[in-house]
Amino acid sequence: MFDIVKRNYERGLWSKEMVKMAVKKGVITKEQYKEITGEDYEAQ
């Protein structure tokens, strides 16, 4: 799933909020969020 999330984000199909939702749902880790977006994950 990480590859799919990353590819969709890089293509502009997913926003940072959508990537955050993937972390909340346990699809990717906080570390993977940082790898994808370049920013630390901060829960809201």
Phi and psi in radians as a Rosetta constraint file:
Dihedral C 1 N 2 CA 2 C 2 CIRCULARHARMONIC -0.933 0.35
Dihedral N 2 CA 2 C 2 N 3 CIRCULARHARMONIC -0.810 0.35
Dihedral C 2 N 3 CA 3 C 3 CIRCULARHARMONIC -1.076 0.35
Dihedral N 3 CA 3 C 3 N 4 CIRCULARHARMONIC -0.672 0.35
Dihedral C 3 N 4 CA 4 C 4 CIRCULARHARMONIC -1.169 0.35
Dihedral N 4 CA 4 C 4 N 5 CIRCULARHARMONIC -0.809 0.35
Dihedral C 4 N 5 CA 5 C 5 CIRCULARHARMONIC -1.057 0.35
Dihedral N 5 CA 5 C 5 N 6 CIRCULARHARMONIC -0.815 0.35
Dihedral C 5 N 6 CA 6 C 6 CIRCULARHARMONIC -1.070 0.35
Dihedral N 6 CA 6 C 6 N 7 CIRCULARHARMONIC -0.813 0.35
Dihedral C 6 N 7 CA 7 C 7 CIRCULARHARMONIC -1.082 0.35
Dihedral N 7 CA 7 C 7 N 8 CIRCULARHARMONIC -0.765 0.35
Dihedral C 7 N 8 CA 8 C 8 CIRCULARHARMONIC -1.133 0.35
Dihedral N 8 CA 8 C 8 N 9 CIRCULARHARMONIC -0.670 0.35
Dihedral C 8 N 9 CA 9 C 9 CIRCULARHARMONIC -1.158 0.35
Dihedral N 9 CA 9 C 9 N 10 CIRCULARHARMONIC -0.785 0.35
Dihedral C 9 N 10 CA 10 C 10 CIRCULARHARMONIC -1.122 0.35
Dihedral N 10 CA 10 C 10 N 11 CIRCULARHARMONIC -0.553 0.35
Dihedral C 10 N 11 CA 11 C 11 CIRCULARHARMONIC -1.419 0.35
Dihedral N 11 CA 11 C 11 N 12 CIRCULARHARMONIC -0.121 0.35
Dihedral C 11 N 12 CA 12 C 12 CIRCULARHARMONIC 1.475 0.35
Dihedral N 12 CA 12 C 12 N 13 CIRCULARHARMONIC 0.187 0.35
Dihedral C 12 N 13 CA 13 C 13 CIRCULARHARMONIC -1.435 0.35
Dihedral N 13 CA 13 C 13 N 14 CIRCULARHARMONIC -0.440 0.35
Dihedral C 13 N 14 CA 14 C 14 CIRCULARHARMONIC -2.056 0.35
Dihedral N 14 CA 14 C 14 N 15 CIRCULARHARMONIC 2.448 0.35
Dihedral C 14 N 15 CA 15 C 15 CIRCULARHARMONIC -1.571 0.35
Dihedral N 15 CA 15 C 15 N 16 CIRCULARHARMONIC 2.994 0.35
Dihedral C 15 N 16 CA 16 C 16 CIRCULARHARMONIC -1.065 0.35
Dihedral N 16 CA 16 C 16 N 17 CIRCULARHARMONIC -0.620 0.35
Dihedral C 16 N 17 CA 17 C 17 CIRCULARHARMONIC -1.104 0.35
Dihedral N 17 CA 17 C 17 N 18 CIRCULARHARMONIC -0.644 0.35
Dihedral C 17 N 18 CA 18 C 18 CIRCULARHARMONIC -1.207 0.35
Dihedral N 18 CA 18 C 18 N 19 CIRCULARHARMONIC -0.654 0.35
Dihedral C 18 N 19 CA 19 C 19 CIRCULARHARMONIC -1.158 0.35
Dihedral N 19 CA 19 C 19 N 20 CIRCULARHARMONIC -0.686 0.35
Dihedral C 19 N 20 CA 20 C 20 CIRCULARHARMONIC -1.056 0.35
Dihedral N 20 CA 20 C 20 N 21 CIRCULARHARMONIC -0.693 0.35
Dihedral C 20 N 21 CA 21 C 21 CIRCULARHARMONIC -1.102 0.35
Dihedral N 21 CA 21 C 21 N 22 CIRCULARHARMONIC -0.617 0.35
Dihedral C 21 N 22 CA 22 C 22 CIRCULARHARMONIC -1.112 0.35
Dihedral N 22 CA 22 C 22 N 23 CIRCULARHARMONIC -0.628 0.35
Dihedral C 22 N 23 CA 23 C 23 CIRCULARHARMONIC -1.167 0.35
Dihedral N 23 CA 23 C 23 N 24 CIRCULARHARMONIC -0.822 0.35
Dihedral C 23 N 24 CA 24 C 24 CIRCULARHARMONIC -1.036 0.35
Dihedral N 24 CA 24 C 24 N 25 CIRCULARHARMONIC -0.599 0.35
Dihedral C 24 N 25 CA 25 C 25 CIRCULARHARMONIC -1.512 0.35
Dihedral N 25 CA 25 C 25 N 26 CIRCULARHARMONIC -0.028 0.35
Dihedral C 25 N 26 CA 26 C 26 CIRCULARHARMONIC 1.411 0.35
Dihedral N 26 CA 26 C 26 N 27 CIRCULARHARMONIC 0.271 0.35
Dihedral C 26 N 27 CA 27 C 27 CIRCULARHARMONIC -1.339 0.35
Dihedral N 27 CA 27 C 27 N 28 CIRCULARHARMONIC -0.682 0.35
Dihedral C 27 N 28 CA 28 C 28 CIRCULARHARMONIC -2.306 0.35
Dihedral N 28 CA 28 C 28 N 29 CIRCULARHARMONIC 2.900 0.35
Dihedral C 28 N 29 CA 29 C 29 CIRCULARHARMONIC -1.635 0.35
Dihedral N 29 CA 29 C 29 N 30 CIRCULARHARMONIC 2.959 0.35
Dihedral C 29 N 30 CA 30 C 30 CIRCULARHARMONIC -1.094 0.35
Dihedral N 30 CA 30 C 30 N 31 CIRCULARHARMONIC -0.625 0.35
Dihedral C 30 N 31 CA 31 C 31 CIRCULARHARMONIC -1.155 0.35
Dihedral N 31 CA 31 C 31 N 32 CIRCULARHARMONIC -0.678 0.35
Dihedral C 31 N 32 CA 32 C 32 CIRCULARHARMONIC -1.190 0.35
Dihedral N 32 CA 32 C 32 N 33 CIRCULARHARMONIC -0.605 0.35
Dihedral C 32 N 33 CA 33 C 33 CIRCULARHARMONIC -1.000 0.35
Dihedral N 33 CA 33 C 33 N 34 CIRCULARHARMONIC -0.804 0.35
Dihedral C 33 N 34 CA 34 C 34 CIRCULARHARMONIC -1.124 0.35
Dihedral N 34 CA 34 C 34 N 35 CIRCULARHARMONIC -0.684 0.35
Dihedral C 34 N 35 CA 35 C 35 CIRCULARHARMONIC -1.110 0.35
Dihedral N 35 CA 35 C 35 N 36 CIRCULARHARMONIC -0.650 0.35
Dihedral C 35 N 36 CA 36 C 36 CIRCULARHARMONIC -1.325 0.35
Dihedral N 36 CA 36 C 36 N 37 CIRCULARHARMONIC -0.843 0.35
Dihedral C 36 N 37 CA 37 C 37 CIRCULARHARMONIC -1.693 0.35
Dihedral N 37 CA 37 C 37 N 38 CIRCULARHARMONIC -0.357 0.35
Dihedral C 37 N 38 CA 38 C 38 CIRCULARHARMONIC 1.447 0.35
Dihedral N 38 CA 38 C 38 N 39 CIRCULARHARMONIC 0.108 0.35
Dihedral C 38 N 39 CA 39 C 39 CIRCULARHARMONIC -2.167 0.35
Dihedral N 39 CA 39 C 39 N 40 CIRCULARHARMONIC 2.653 0.35
Dihedral C 39 N 40 CA 40 C 40 CIRCULARHARMONIC -1.183 0.35
Dihedral N 40 CA 40 C 40 N 41 CIRCULARHARMONIC 2.527 0.35
Dihedral C 40 N 41 CA 41 C 41 CIRCULARHARMONIC -1.354 0.35
Dihedral N 41 CA 41 C 41 N 42 CIRCULARHARMONIC 2.243 0.35
Dihedral C 41 N 42 CA 42 C 42 CIRCULARHARMONIC -2.221 0.35
Dihedral N 42 CA 42 C 42 N 43 CIRCULARHARMONIC 2.044 0.35
Dihedral C 42 N 43 CA 43 C 43 CIRCULARHARMONIC -1.192 0.35
Dihedral N 43 CA 43 C 43 N 44 CIRCULARHARMONIC 2.527 0.35
